[in-house]
Amino acid sequence: MTTDRMTGGERLHLPDLPPDVQFAALPRDERAFAYTFDVKRAAMRPYIETRWGWDEALQRRLHRERFDEKPFTRIVWRERAVGTVSLMRFDTYVRFGEFYLRPEYQRTLSCHPERSEGSHRQKFKAHWSKRR
């Protein structure tokens, strides 16, 4: 595990969820930043714009701050990059944040028949319960 520079947390490895969901740790480079910001913009812009207006420069700066302080992971579903998430492990808790799914996959992943029955959730829970 890698220790996060700013907060002291460690990157939390996410196990793949067979048969169709994988997680890939993203490097701290400009290509990964561009990808994560693009996903955030697609997922969040409609909501932010309605409430406060979308300020591209401000949103890019805020995202840069989060990107520099947290590890990001790409979410892949059926060989398509569909989102990002940041998970960090600390001594007494896990920090879940920066979870963004592209709009065209938000309902697909959350309403998938297998997931509504909890199959991926159960696999994930079983994996982490073994690690305690």
PyMOL commands that set and color helices and strands:
alter all, ss='L'
color gray80, all
select helices_A, chain A and resi 30-51+56-69+103-110+113-116+119-131
alter helices_A, ss='H'
color red, helices_A
select strands_A, chain A and resi 10-11+21-25+73-77+80-89+94-101
alter strands_A, ss='S'
color yellow, strands_A
deselect
rebuild
show_as cartoon
